[in-house]
Amino acid sequence: MAKKSPKKSPRKKVPQPPATRLLLIRHGEVEARYQGIFGGRIDMNLSPRGKRQAKILAEYLRVKTIDAVYASPMKRVQQTLAPTLKTHGHKQTIFPDLREIDFGDWTGMNWATVRDKFNFAVHEWLEQIEHPGSPNGESGKTFRARIEPCLREIVNKHQGENVAIFCHGGVIRMLLAILLELPLPKTNSFEVEYASITQVALHPHMAEIELLNFTPWRDLVG
């Protein structure tokens, strides 16, 4: 008589840890004289429109769960963050290394001038940053070397939490390159506008973009 096979116990589902969510937020529009240039290390203010964008951004974030706030020390970021801190009552942690990339000899020049003087097409600017870097500025390697430790510290401290990182367009591109394991020039496919939010969920097996270049000041207000 054949023996009955023992019943297999159903496999227990292993609960997955909650995702860590990063809200990557670029500063608002800068004052007119610095628009359309490689600003980088210039510590500029927001324009009146940028200040309005910051207020709309704060109102949008008011109903969002934010467990921690990290920020660049530069004025354009601090002015963008101020209404959110006032609305939420959060305290920020400033990471000096979240400042914008140093464009070296490109600093203060517009796109056309950089193109003509340094002899490359405008759409190739991230290739130039990646290697060899702007003259007397940061290369992709040195830029990543100061941004990545900030990212790792934030993620390690806030597992399963929602973290807002107020910073710069170049910093957001580097953060995305690290999180998505992309070469920096590939992030040229992503628009990162003033006062925009890009949300990334960090799962054990992958990083997932949940929101890309969302602009509350335009998409909700018009």
Residue frames as a rotation matrix with the C-alpha (Angstrom) as fourth column:
MET 1
0.582 0.813 0.000 0.00
0.813 -0.582 0.000 0.00
0.000 0.000 -1.000 0.00
ALA 2
-0.124 -0.659 0.742 1.49
0.627 -0.632 -0.456 3.33
0.769 0.409 0.491 -1.14
LYS 3
-0.296 -0.067 -0.953 2.34
0.891 -0.380 -0.250 5.77
-0.345 -0.923 0.172 1.56
LYS 4
0.740 0.584 0.334 0.63
0.652 -0.745 -0.143 9.12
0.165 0.323 -0.932 1.45
SER 5
-0.288 -0.836 0.467 2.93
0.635 -0.531 -0.560 12.02
0.717 0.135 0.684 0.91
PRO 6
-0.270 0.172 -0.947 3.03
0.876 -0.365 -0.316 14.30
-0.400 -0.915 -0.052 3.91
LYS 7
0.698 0.593 0.401 1.15
0.697 -0.691 -0.192 17.50
0.163 0.414 -0.896 3.43
LYS 8
-0.435 -0.856 0.278 3.38
0.780 -0.513 -0.359 20.45
0.450 0.060 0.891 2.77
SER 9
0.057 0.391 -0.918 2.91
0.777 -0.596 -0.206 23.35
-0.627 -0.701 -0.338 5.07
PRO 10
0.743 0.242 0.624 1.99
0.612 -0.624 -0.487 26.52
0.272 0.743 -0.611 3.18
ARG 11
-0.340 -0.937 0.084 4.90
0.854 -0.345 -0.390 28.88
0.394 -0.060 0.917 2.85
LYS 12
0.396 0.412 -0.821 4.66
0.754 -0.656 0.034 31.84
-0.524 -0.633 -0.570 5.10
LYS 13
0.553 -0.170 0.816 4.95
0.548 -0.663 -0.510 35.15
0.628 0.729 -0.274 3.34
VAL 14
-0.254 -0.721 -0.645 7.87
0.956 -0.288 -0.053 37.09
-0.147 -0.630 0.763 4.65
PRO 15
0.765 0.591 -0.256 6.69
0.556 -0.806 -0.201 40.64
-0.325 0.011 -0.946 5.29
GLN 16
0.073 -0.728 0.682 8.61
0.832 -0.333 -0.444 43.17
0.550 0.600 0.581 3.23
PRO 17
-0.384 -0.241 -0.891 10.06
0.756 -0.636 -0.155 46.15
-0.529 -0.733 0.426 5.04
PRO 18
0.708 0.682 -0.183 8.38
0.473 -0.651 -0.594 49.45
-0.524 0.334 -0.784 4.19
ALA 19
0.297 -0.584 0.756 10.00
0.846 -0.207 -0.491 51.43
0.443 0.785 0.433 1.41
THR 20
-0.183 -0.410 -0.893 12.16
0.608 -0.762 0.225 54.41
-0.773 -0.502 0.389 2.19
ARG 21
0.519 0.445 0.730 10.92
0.852 -0.343 -0.396 57.38
0.074 0.827 -0.557 0.19
LEU 22
-0.481 -0.718 -0.503 13.09
0.643 -0.679 0.355 60.28
-0.596 -0.152 0.788 -0.87
LEU 23
0.745 0.643 0.176 11.50
0.624 -0.581 -0.523 63.51
-0.234 0.499 -0.834 -2.05
LEU 24
-0.382 -0.921 0.075 14.15
0.851 -0.320 0.416 65.25
-0.360 0.223 0.906 -4.12
ILE 25
0.671 0.734 -0.101 13.15
0.691 -0.669 -0.273 68.92
-0.268 0.114 -0.957 -4.26
ARG 26
-0.316 -0.770 0.554 14.89
0.894 -0.438 -0.099 71.54
0.319 0.464 0.827 -6.36
HIS 27
-0.555 0.032 -0.832 15.00
0.456 -0.824 -0.336 75.18
-0.696 -0.565 0.443 -5.27
GLY 28
0.541 0.841 0.001 12.67
0.549 -0.353 -0.757 77.76
-0.637 0.410 -0.653 -6.85
GLU 29
0.598 -0.245 0.764 13.41
0.678 -0.354 -0.644 80.14
0.428 0.903 -0.046 -9.67
VAL 30
-0.133 -0.760 -0.636 16.47
0.910 -0.348 0.226 82.31
-0.393 -0.548 0.738 -9.06
GLU 31
0.271 0.200 -0.942 16.80
0.064 -0.980 -0.190 86.07
-0.961 -0.009 -0.278 -9.53
ALA 32
0.933 0.360 -0.020 16.67
-0.002 -0.050 -0.999 87.18
-0.360 0.932 -0.046 -13.17
ARG 33
0.505 -0.785 -0.358 20.36
-0.863 -0.464 -0.200 88.01
-0.009 0.410 -0.912 -13.64
TYR 34
-0.489 -0.716 0.497 21.33
-0.715 0.656 0.241 84.40
-0.499 -0.238 -0.833 -12.88
GLN 35
0.458 0.715 0.528 18.74
-0.197 0.661 -0.725 82.64
-0.867 0.228 0.443 -15.02
GLY 36
1.000 0.013 -0.026 20.04
-0.029 0.285 -0.958 80.68
-0.005 0.958 0.286 -17.99
ILE 37
0.255 -0.967 0.002 23.62
-0.800 -0.212 -0.561 80.52
0.543 0.141 -0.828 -16.75
PHE 38
0.188 -0.325 -0.927 25.82
0.437 0.873 -0.217 77.95
0.880 -0.364 0.306 -15.07
GLY 39
0.611 0.188 0.769 25.25
-0.455 -0.712 0.535 79.19
0.648 -0.677 -0.349 -11.52
GLY 40
0.159 -0.602 -0.783 26.88
0.392 0.766 -0.509 76.44
0.906 -0.226 0.358 -9.52
ARG 41
-0.301 -0.433 -0.849 28.75
0.930 0.063 -0.362 77.91
0.210 -0.899 0.384 -6.57
ILE 42
-0.758 0.099 0.645 27.22
-0.068 -0.995 0.073 81.41
0.649 0.012 0.761 -6.93
ASP 43
-0.716 0.478 -0.509 25.13
0.682 0.323 -0.656 81.95
-0.149 -0.817 -0.557 -3.78
MET 44
-0.857 0.397 0.329 22.13
-0.083 -0.736 0.672 83.65
0.509 0.548 0.664 -5.39
ASN 45
-0.698 0.701 0.149 18.65
-0.331 -0.132 -0.934 84.55
-0.635 -0.701 0.324 -4.11
LEU 46
-0.359 0.717 0.598 15.23
0.841 0.526 -0.126 83.49
-0.405 0.457 -0.792 -5.36
SER 47
-0.876 0.254 0.410 13.28
0.080 -0.762 0.642 85.72
0.475 0.595 0.648 -7.72
PRO 48
-0.557 0.769 0.315 9.82
-0.787 -0.366 -0.497 86.98
-0.267 -0.524 0.809 -6.65
ARG 49
0.311 0.656 -0.687 8.36
-0.812 0.559 0.166 84.15
0.493 0.507 0.707 -8.75
GLY 50
-0.356 -0.541 -0.762 10.66
-0.038 0.823 -0.567 81.69
0.934 -0.173 -0.313 -7.01
LYS 51
-0.955 0.044 0.294 9.37
-0.297 -0.148 -0.943 82.84
0.002 -0.988 0.155 -3.63
ARG 52
-0.008 0.999 -0.035 5.79
-0.992 -0.012 -0.129 82.25
-0.129 0.034 0.991 -4.80
GLN 53
0.171 -0.009 -0.985 6.78
-0.463 0.882 -0.088 78.80
0.870 0.471 0.147 -6.00
ALA 54
-0.800 -0.560 -0.216 8.23
-0.052 0.423 -0.904 78.07
0.598 -0.713 -0.368 -2.56
LYS 55
-0.655 0.628 0.421 4.95
-0.690 -0.269 -0.672 79.01
-0.309 -0.730 0.609 -0.85
ILE 56
0.345 0.788 -0.510 2.90
-0.918 0.397 -0.006 76.81
0.198 0.470 0.860 -3.19
LEU 57
-0.173 -0.530 -0.830 5.37
-0.244 0.839 -0.486 73.98
0.954 0.118 -0.274 -2.66
ALA 58
-0.948 -0.195 0.252 5.01
-0.270 0.076 -0.960 74.32
0.168 -0.978 -0.124 1.12
GLU 59
-0.176 0.965 0.193 1.22
-0.932 -0.100 -0.347 74.19
-0.316 -0.241 0.918 0.85
TYR 60
0.378 0.261 -0.888 1.42
-0.665 0.744 -0.064 71.03
0.644 0.615 0.455 -1.25
LEU 61
-0.433 -0.671 -0.602 3.81
-0.038 0.680 -0.732 69.38
0.901 -0.294 -0.320 1.20
ARG 62
-0.479 0.261 0.838 1.67
-0.841 -0.411 -0.352 70.38
0.253 -0.873 0.417 4.21
VAL 63
0.527 0.790 0.314 -0.46
-0.838 0.544 0.037 67.22
-0.142 -0.283 0.949 3.94
LYS 64
0.470 -0.441 -0.765 2.45
-0.255 0.761 -0.596 64.91
0.845 0.475 0.245 3.17
THR 65
0.972 -0.234 -0.017 4.14
0.107 0.379 0.919 62.75
-0.209 -0.895 0.393 5.78
ILE 66
0.428 -0.896 0.121 7.72
-0.148 -0.201 -0.968 63.94
0.892 0.396 -0.218 6.09
ASP 67
0.852 -0.096 -0.514 9.85
0.492 0.482 0.725 62.36
0.178 -0.871 0.458 8.78
ALA 68
0.153 -0.859 -0.489 13.05
0.584 -0.320 0.746 64.31
-0.797 -0.400 0.453 8.17
VAL 69
0.988 0.109 0.114 14.34
0.157 -0.636 -0.755 67.24
-0.009 0.764 -0.646 6.13
TYR 70
0.076 -0.996 -0.045 17.85
0.701 0.021 0.712 67.62
-0.709 -0.086 0.700 4.72
ALA 71
0.940 0.331 0.079 19.08
0.300 -0.700 -0.648 70.60
-0.159 0.633 -0.757 2.78
SER 72
-0.003 -0.873 0.487 21.91
0.855 -0.255 -0.451 72.40
0.518 0.415 0.748 1.02
PRO 73
-0.105 -0.085 -0.991 23.12
0.803 -0.595 -0.034 75.51
-0.587 -0.799 0.131 2.87
MET 74
-0.856 -0.342 0.388 22.94
0.514 -0.646 0.564 77.73
0.058 0.682 0.729 -0.25
LYS 75
-0.811 0.500 -0.304 20.58
-0.248 -0.764 -0.596 80.72
-0.531 -0.408 0.743 -0.12
ARG 76
-0.503 0.654 -0.566 18.36
-0.797 -0.098 0.595 79.67
0.334 0.750 0.571 -3.01
VAL 77
-0.417 0.325 -0.849 17.65
0.249 0.939 0.237 76.38
0.874 -0.113 -0.473 -1.27
GLN 78
-0.821 0.068 -0.567 17.20
0.564 -0.062 -0.823 77.87
-0.091 -0.996 0.013 2.19
GLN 79
-0.770 0.563 -0.301 14.73
-0.539 -0.826 -0.165 80.45
-0.342 0.035 0.939 0.82
THR 80
-0.371 0.629 -0.683 12.80
-0.539 0.453 0.710 77.67
0.756 0.631 0.171 -0.93
LEU 81
-0.485 0.089 -0.870 12.70
0.497 0.847 -0.190 75.57
0.720 -0.525 -0.455 2.23
ALA 82
-0.989 -0.046 0.141 11.72
-0.085 -0.604 -0.793 78.36
0.121 -0.796 0.593 4.65
PRO 83
-0.270 0.954 0.128 7.92
-0.920 -0.295 0.257 78.27
0.283 -0.049 0.958 4.02
THR 84
0.217 0.314 -0.924 7.90
-0.149 0.946 0.287 74.47
0.965 0.076 0.253 4.37
LEU 85
-0.667 -0.513 -0.541 9.72
0.463 0.283 -0.840 74.60
0.584 -0.811 0.048 7.71
LYS 86
-0.877 0.382 0.293 7.27
-0.480 -0.744 -0.466 77.24
0.040 -0.549 0.835 8.92
THR 87
0.010 0.953 -0.304 4.24
-0.866 0.160 0.475 75.22
0.501 0.259 0.826 7.78
HIS 88
0.328 0.086 -0.941 5.41
0.007 0.996 0.094 71.82
0.945 -0.037 0.326 9.00
GLY 89
0.788 -0.125 0.603 7.30
-0.613 -0.256 0.748 72.82
0.061 -0.959 -0.278 12.11
HIS 90
0.836 -0.534 -0.128 10.17
0.512 0.842 -0.170 70.56
0.198 0.076 0.977 11.04
LYS 91
0.512 -0.813 -0.277 13.81
-0.417 -0.517 0.747 71.13
-0.751 -0.267 -0.604 11.78
GLN 92
0.906 -0.240 -0.348 16.27
-0.278 0.281 -0.918 70.74
0.318 0.929 0.188 8.97
THR 93
0.470 -0.868 0.158 19.66
0.330 0.339 0.881 69.08
-0.819 -0.362 0.446 8.87
ILE 94
0.809 -0.252 -0.531 22.05
-0.563 -0.594 -0.576 71.03
-0.170 0.764 -0.622 6.68
PHE 95
0.477 -0.715 0.511 24.62
0.606 0.689 0.398 69.03
-0.637 0.120 0.762 4.73
PRO 96
0.213 -0.460 -0.862 27.21
-0.436 -0.834 0.337 71.40
-0.874 0.304 -0.378 3.22
ASP 97
-0.771 -0.599 0.216 28.07
-0.121 0.470 0.874 68.71
-0.625 0.648 -0.435 0.67
LEU 98
-0.032 0.822 0.568 24.56
0.834 0.336 -0.438 68.97
-0.551 0.460 -0.696 -0.83
ARG 99
0.075 0.001 -0.997 25.58
-0.262 -0.965 -0.021 72.29
-0.962 0.263 -0.072 -2.41
GLU 100
0.933 0.337 -0.130 25.45
-0.183 0.129 -0.975 72.58
-0.311 0.933 0.182 -6.19
ILE 101
0.487 -0.769 0.415 28.26
0.848 0.529 -0.015 71.34
-0.208 0.359 0.910 -8.42
ASP 102
0.205 -0.546 -0.812 31.17
-0.063 -0.835 0.546 73.71
-0.977 -0.060 -0.206 -8.96
PHE 103
0.873 0.220 0.436 31.19
0.400 0.188 -0.897 74.56
-0.279 0.957 0.076 -12.67
GLY 104
-0.036 -0.999 -0.022 34.67
0.783 -0.042 0.620 76.04
-0.621 0.005 0.784 -12.52
ASP 105
-0.858 -0.439 -0.268 35.43
0.184 -0.748 0.637 78.24
-0.480 0.497 0.723 -15.53
TRP 106
-0.561 0.737 0.377 31.85
0.610 0.060 0.790 77.86
0.560 0.673 -0.483 -16.80
THR 107
-0.200 0.540 -0.818 30.50
0.925 -0.172 -0.339 79.67
-0.324 -0.824 -0.465 -13.73
GLY 108
-0.140 0.271 -0.952 28.46
0.095 -0.954 -0.286 82.75
-0.986 -0.131 0.108 -14.63
MET 109
-0.881 -0.205 -0.427 28.45
-0.392 -0.191 0.900 81.94
-0.266 0.960 0.088 -18.37
ASN 110
0.241 0.970 -0.023 25.32
-0.771 0.177 -0.611 81.23
-0.589 0.165 0.791 -20.39
TRP 111
0.478 0.027 0.878 24.89
0.178 0.976 -0.127 78.10
-0.860 0.217 0.462 -22.47
ALA 112
0.971 -0.061 0.233 25.81
0.223 -0.129 -0.966 79.71
0.089 0.990 -0.112 -25.79
THR 113
0.564 -0.805 0.183 29.03
-0.799 -0.588 -0.122 81.21
0.206 -0.077 -0.975 -24.41
VAL 114
0.117 -0.491 0.863 30.11
-0.572 0.677 0.463 77.90
-0.812 -0.548 -0.201 -22.89
ARG 115
0.717 0.219 0.662 29.31
0.344 0.715 -0.609 76.12
-0.607 0.664 0.437 -26.16
ASP 116
0.939 -0.309 0.150 31.34
0.001 -0.435 -0.901 78.54
0.344 0.846 -0.408 -28.24
LYS 117
0.435 -0.815 0.384 34.28
-0.889 -0.456 0.039 78.94
0.143 -0.358 -0.923 -25.86
PHE 118
-0.184 -0.507 0.842 34.71
-0.704 0.666 0.247 75.29
-0.686 -0.547 -0.479 -24.94
ASN 119
-0.442 -0.110 -0.890 33.60
-0.883 0.229 0.411 73.76
0.158 0.967 -0.198 -28.24
PHE 120
-0.962 0.269 0.037 30.89
0.266 0.962 -0.066 71.25
-0.053 -0.054 -0.997 -27.40
ALA 121
-0.422 0.887 0.187 27.16
0.059 -0.179 0.982 71.01
0.905 0.426 0.023 -28.07
VAL 122
-0.335 0.346 0.876 24.85
-0.851 -0.510 -0.124 72.18
0.404 -0.788 0.465 -25.30
HIS 123
0.704 0.708 -0.059 23.21
-0.621 0.653 0.433 68.75
0.346 -0.268 0.899 -24.97
GLU 124
0.381 -0.653 -0.654 26.66
0.298 0.757 -0.582 67.29
0.875 0.027 0.483 -24.20
TRP 125
0.155 -0.384 0.910 27.18
-0.673 -0.715 -0.188 69.26
0.723 -0.584 -0.369 -21.00
LEU 126
0.733 0.144 0.664 26.72
-0.638 0.484 0.599 66.26
-0.235 -0.863 0.447 -18.73
GLU 127
0.848 -0.530 -0.005 29.20
0.468 0.753 -0.463 64.25
0.249 0.390 0.886 -20.79
GLN 128
0.153 -0.804 0.575 31.66
-0.021 -0.584 -0.811 67.07
0.988 0.112 -0.106 -20.20
ILE 129
0.349 0.040 0.936 30.93
-0.898 -0.272 0.346 67.04
0.269 -0.961 -0.059 -16.47
GLU 130
0.979 0.079 0.186 31.31
-0.134 0.944 0.301 63.26
-0.152 -0.320 0.935 -16.32
HIS 131
0.224 -0.952 0.209 34.71
0.627 0.305 0.717 63.39
-0.746 -0.030 0.665 -17.98
PRO 132
-0.308 -0.844 -0.440 36.94
0.601 0.186 -0.778 65.34
0.738 -0.504 0.449 -17.79
GLY 133
0.164 0.388 -0.907 34.83
0.908 -0.419 -0.016 67.89
-0.386 -0.821 -0.421 -15.86
SER 134
0.900 0.152 0.408 34.58
0.311 -0.880 -0.358 71.62
0.305 0.449 -0.840 -16.39
PRO 135
-0.030 -0.984 0.173 37.97
0.453 -0.168 -0.876 73.40
0.891 0.052 0.451 -16.31
ASN 136
-0.830 -0.425 0.361 38.89
-0.142 -0.465 -0.874 74.21
0.539 -0.777 0.325 -12.69
GLY 137
0.012 0.892 0.451 35.55
-0.960 -0.116 0.255 72.73
0.280 -0.436 0.855 -11.57
GLU 138
-0.182 0.009 0.983 34.30
-0.598 0.793 -0.118 69.38
-0.780 -0.610 -0.138 -10.33
SER 139
-0.743 -0.005 -0.670 34.29
-0.551 0.573 0.607 66.26
0.380 0.820 -0.429 -12.46
GLY 140
0.327 0.895 -0.302 31.56
-0.551 0.440 0.709 63.66
0.768 -0.066 0.637 -12.19
LYS 141
0.058 -0.396 -0.916 33.88
0.493 0.810 -0.319 61.57
0.868 -0.433 0.242 -10.04
THR 142
-0.890 -0.449 -0.076 34.63
0.293 -0.438 -0.850 64.31
0.348 -0.779 0.521 -7.51
PHE 143
-0.446 0.822 0.353 31.00
-0.765 -0.555 0.325 65.44
0.464 -0.125 0.877 -7.47
ARG 144
0.418 0.611 -0.672 29.79
-0.205 0.785 0.585 61.92
0.885 -0.106 0.453 -6.76
ALA 145
-0.322 -0.660 -0.679 32.44
0.539 0.462 -0.704 61.50
0.778 -0.593 0.207 -4.05
ARG 146
-0.987 -0.013 0.159 30.83
-0.119 -0.606 -0.787 64.26
0.107 -0.795 0.596 -1.96
ILE 147
-0.241 0.970 0.024 27.17
-0.901 -0.233 0.366 63.53
0.360 0.067 0.930 -2.77
GLU 148
0.022 0.301 -0.953 27.10
-0.163 0.942 0.293 59.77
0.986 0.149 0.070 -2.27
PRO 149
-0.789 -0.306 -0.533 28.11
0.433 0.339 -0.835 59.77
0.436 -0.890 -0.135 1.42
CYS 150
-0.790 0.589 0.169 25.26
-0.599 -0.685 -0.415 62.23
-0.129 -0.429 0.894 2.12
LEU 151
0.009 0.827 -0.562 22.80
-0.810 0.336 0.481 59.91
0.586 0.451 0.673 0.39
ARG 152
-0.220 -0.144 -0.965 24.04
0.172 0.968 -0.184 56.82
0.960 -0.207 -0.188 2.21
GLU 153
-0.981 -0.154 -0.118 23.87
0.146 -0.182 -0.972 58.53
0.128 -0.971 0.201 5.60
ILE 154
-0.522 0.851 0.053 20.32
-0.852 -0.518 -0.074 59.73
-0.035 -0.084 0.996 4.97
VAL 155
0.130 0.585 -0.800 19.10
-0.590 0.694 0.411 56.33
0.797 0.419 0.436 3.79
ASN 156
-0.468 -0.385 -0.795 20.78
0.318 0.766 -0.558 54.46
0.824 -0.514 -0.236 6.66
LYS 157
-0.998 0.054 0.032 19.29
-0.052 -0.427 -0.903 56.81
-0.035 -0.903 0.429 9.28
HIS 158
-0.426 0.894 -0.140 15.74
-0.755 -0.436 -0.489 56.77
-0.499 -0.102 0.861 7.91
GLN 159
-0.992 0.057 -0.110 14.89
-0.009 0.852 0.523 53.24
0.124 0.520 -0.845 6.86
GLY 160
-0.459 0.886 -0.061 11.18
0.875 0.463 0.141 53.01
0.153 0.011 -0.988 6.03
GLU 161
-0.040 0.411 -0.911 10.63
0.539 -0.759 -0.366 56.76
-0.841 -0.505 -0.191 6.43
ASN 162
0.596 0.273 0.755 9.82
0.782 -0.413 -0.468 59.67
0.184 0.869 -0.459 4.13
VAL 163
-0.013 -0.742 -0.670 12.68
0.656 -0.512 0.554 62.12
-0.754 -0.433 0.494 3.73
ALA 164
0.942 0.264 0.208 12.68
0.333 -0.651 -0.682 65.46
-0.044 0.712 -0.701 1.92
ILE 165
-0.082 -0.992 -0.101 15.99
0.804 -0.125 0.581 66.58
-0.589 -0.034 0.807 0.41
PHE 166
0.916 0.353 -0.188 15.98
0.216 -0.833 -0.510 70.23
-0.337 0.426 -0.840 -0.66
CYS 167
-0.028 -0.998 0.052 18.85
0.429 0.034 0.903 70.85
-0.903 0.048 0.427 -3.03
HIS 168
-0.140 -0.223 -0.965 19.83
-0.641 -0.722 0.260 71.67
-0.755 0.655 -0.042 -6.63
GLY 169
0.745 0.475 -0.468 19.24
-0.648 0.354 -0.674 70.41
-0.155 0.806 0.572 -10.15
GLY 170
0.060 -0.822 -0.567 22.75
-0.709 0.364 -0.604 69.01
0.702 0.438 -0.561 -10.50
VAL 171
-0.702 -0.274 0.658 22.55
-0.698 0.447 -0.559 67.32
-0.141 -0.851 -0.505 -7.10
ILE 172
0.266 0.879 0.396 19.22
-0.630 0.469 -0.619 65.71
-0.730 -0.084 0.678 -7.99
ARG 173
0.660 -0.081 -0.747 20.72
-0.668 0.391 -0.633 64.38
0.343 0.917 0.204 -11.22
MET 174
-0.433 -0.888 -0.154 23.62
-0.666 0.430 -0.610 62.86
0.608 -0.161 -0.777 -9.31
LEU 175
-0.482 0.339 0.808 21.30
-0.692 0.418 -0.588 61.35
-0.537 -0.843 0.033 -6.68
LEU 176
0.642 0.761 -0.094 19.23
-0.627 0.452 -0.634 59.76
-0.440 0.466 0.767 -9.46
ALA 177
0.298 -0.623 -0.724 22.35
-0.716 0.356 -0.601 58.46
0.631 0.697 -0.340 -11.17
ILE 178
-0.732 -0.590 0.343 23.43
-0.654 0.466 -0.595 56.76
0.191 -0.660 -0.727 -7.94
LEU 179
-0.283 0.706 0.649 19.99
-0.622 0.380 -0.685 55.41
-0.730 -0.597 0.331 -7.00
LEU 180
0.752 0.649 -0.116 19.13
-0.466 0.398 -0.790 54.14
-0.467 0.648 0.602 -10.49
GLU 181
0.103 -0.835 0.541 22.68
0.244 0.549 0.800 52.99
-0.964 0.050 0.260 -11.25
LEU 182
0.828 0.207 0.522 22.91
0.557 -0.185 -0.810 55.19
-0.071 0.961 -0.268 -14.31
PRO 183
-0.419 -0.890 0.180 25.83
0.906 -0.423 0.018 57.09
0.060 0.171 0.984 -15.82
LEU 184
-0.376 0.250 -0.892 25.35
0.378 -0.838 -0.394 60.77
-0.846 -0.486 0.220 -14.99
PRO 185
-0.907 0.011 -0.420 24.87
-0.345 -0.590 0.730 61.80
-0.240 0.808 0.539 -18.68
LYS 186
-0.735 0.676 -0.061 21.82
0.523 0.621 0.584 59.51
0.432 0.397 -0.810 -18.90
THR 187
-0.263 0.656 -0.707 19.99
0.815 -0.241 -0.527 61.80
-0.516 -0.715 -0.472 -16.49
ASN 188
-0.906 -0.043 -0.422 19.85
-0.178 -0.864 0.470 64.37
-0.385 0.501 0.775 -19.28
SER 189
-0.715 0.696 -0.065 16.67
0.306 0.395 0.867 62.48
0.629 0.600 -0.495 -20.24
PHE 190
0.009 0.703 -0.711 15.00
0.998 0.035 0.047 63.80
0.058 -0.710 -0.702 -17.07
GLU 191
-0.021 0.061 0.998 13.74
0.125 -0.990 0.063 67.36
0.992 0.126 0.014 -16.71
VAL 192
-0.146 -0.031 -0.989 14.42
0.988 0.053 -0.148 68.86
0.057 -0.998 0.022 -13.27
GLU 193
0.049 0.268 0.962 12.60
0.428 -0.876 0.222 72.18
0.903 0.401 -0.158 -13.13
TYR 194
-0.760 -0.253 0.598 12.57
-0.318 -0.658 -0.683 74.91
0.566 -0.710 0.420 -10.51
ALA 195
-0.498 0.552 0.670 10.63
-0.829 -0.075 -0.554 73.94
-0.255 -0.831 0.495 -7.36
SER 196
0.183 0.517 -0.836 9.99
-0.703 0.663 0.257 70.44
0.687 0.541 0.485 -8.68
ILE 197
0.125 -0.056 0.990 9.56
-0.829 0.543 0.136 67.21
-0.545 -0.838 0.021 -6.73
THR 198
0.027 -0.125 -0.992 10.96
-0.635 0.764 -0.114 63.87
0.772 0.633 -0.059 -7.81
GLN 199
0.325 0.198 0.925 9.99
-0.907 0.341 0.246 61.02
-0.266 -0.919 0.290 -5.50
VAL 200
-0.177 -0.476 -0.861 11.96
-0.592 0.750 -0.293 57.78
0.786 0.458 -0.415 -5.35
ALA 201
0.740 0.417 0.528 10.89
-0.672 0.492 0.553 54.70
-0.029 -0.764 0.644 -3.38
LEU 202
-0.343 -0.914 -0.219 13.74
-0.854 0.400 -0.331 52.49
0.390 0.073 -0.918 -2.19
HIS 203
0.820 0.570 0.056 12.68
-0.562 0.780 0.275 48.85
0.113 -0.257 0.960 -2.05
PRO 204
0.412 -0.702 0.581 14.99
-0.266 0.517 0.814 45.97
-0.871 -0.490 0.026 -1.04
HIS 205
0.127 -0.314 0.941 15.29
0.696 0.704 0.141 44.90
-0.707 0.637 0.308 -4.68
MET 206
-0.226 -0.154 0.962 15.10
0.913 -0.378 0.154 48.18
0.340 0.913 0.226 -6.58
ALA 207
-0.682 0.102 -0.724 14.71
0.212 -0.920 -0.329 51.95
-0.700 -0.378 0.606 -6.63
GLU 208
-0.235 0.734 0.637 11.43
0.972 0.180 0.151 53.08
-0.004 0.655 -0.756 -8.17
ILE 209
-0.999 -0.008 0.036 10.60
0.012 -0.996 0.094 56.55
0.035 0.094 0.995 -9.47
GLU 210
-0.354 0.927 -0.125 7.09
0.873 0.280 -0.399 57.31
-0.335 -0.250 -0.908 -8.24
LEU 211
0.810 0.523 -0.263 7.01
0.419 -0.832 -0.365 60.98
-0.410 0.185 -0.893 -9.23
LEU 212
-0.202 -0.910 0.361 9.21
0.939 -0.076 0.334 62.81
-0.277 0.407 0.871 -11.71
ASN 213
-0.925 -0.305 0.227 9.58
0.364 -0.883 0.295 66.58
0.110 0.355 0.928 -12.04
PHE 214
0.086 0.995 -0.054 6.20
0.933 -0.062 0.354 67.34
0.349 -0.081 -0.934 -10.47
THR 215
-0.884 -0.389 0.260 5.71
0.323 -0.910 -0.261 71.10
0.338 -0.147 0.930 -10.17
PRO 216
-0.258 0.847 -0.464 2.86
0.925 0.079 -0.371 72.02
-0.278 -0.525 -0.805 -7.79
TRP 217
-0.390 0.049 -0.919 3.16
0.083 -0.993 -0.088 75.72
-0.917 -0.110 0.383 -8.71
ARG 218
-0.727 0.115 -0.677 2.24
-0.676 -0.291 0.677 74.90
-0.119 0.950 0.289 -12.31
ASP 219
-0.839 0.333 -0.430 0.45
0.055 0.839 0.542 71.55
0.542 0.431 -0.722 -12.29
LEU 220
-0.414 0.714 -0.565 -1.94
0.909 0.287 -0.303 72.41
-0.054 -0.638 -0.768 -9.48
VAL 221
-0.150 0.306 -0.940 -2.23
0.340 -0.877 -0.340 76.17
-0.928 -0.371 0.027 -9.78
GLY 222
0.455 0.266 0.850 -1.68
0.879 0.019 -0.477 76.76
-0.143 0.964 -0.225 -13.50
